[in-house]
Each structure stands twice: as C-alpha cells, then as structure tokens.
C-alpha cells in the first residue's frame, strides 16, 4: 500500500491513469453501460459509484485545457438533467481543475467511448451517470 491514495483506486486503475497521455480519454461507466462490448480495455470497479471514483481520480488526473470540452456527459435527451450531474459539478468545482462540460446523446457517447483509452465499469445505479474525462498535462 501507499500513503495518500484513495482506496477506491485499484492498482490497475492507478497504472492506467499513469499510462494515459495528453488527450487520452477515460470513461467512468454506470452499471447499465455496455462496458465490455465497446472495445477498449475494461477495469472493474464493482461496489463503487461514479462520484467517488471521479473525486479520487481528479486528485491525480489533470484535465486537458487545450480543448473546448474536457468532461463529457451522456445526455438523457430531456429538459430535466440527471440528478447525479449536480454531484459531478460539485466534485469538479472542488477539484480545482479547470473544467468545461459538454453533454452528448447516448449513441454519440457510445461512439466516443469506443475510442477511449479505458472504460471503468462501476456499480453506479443512477441513470445517465456516464462520464468521459480527457487527460491534460501536468504543469
């Protein structure tokens, strides 16, 4: 074990975060997401939700500041947005990382996720709780 690393981050997930380069994307997927059928490497995070993983990852993960959006959410197509998004905005704001969010429809999200570096499959039960993070550089 190491000091200061949140226990929600498995050794495999920390390794992937270290291997990712500028511009690579990682998907934090809810329990309904087709994680294993899209193609990218899948890391299981059973028993964990997306908010706790998002908070832990952002302690180490710089967001890309050279793009229009560095956080991508799966839009539900309704006027009222998924309640879990409020948690995401709160976590992003408290992270200190400069973030720019874009919501895209489900099938566009699947297409983008299929090109991601990795998918983290969680046990998140909230609907439309999927998030893509684009990695930036450490300055």
Secondary structure, DSSP 4 states (H G I P E B T S, - for coil): --TT--TTS-HHHHHHHHH--TT-EEEEE-TTS-GGGSSSEEEEETT--HHHHHHHHTTT-PBPSSSS-SEEEE--SSSSPPTHHHHHHHHHHHH-----EEEE-HHHHHHHHTTSSEEEEE---STT--EEEEB----
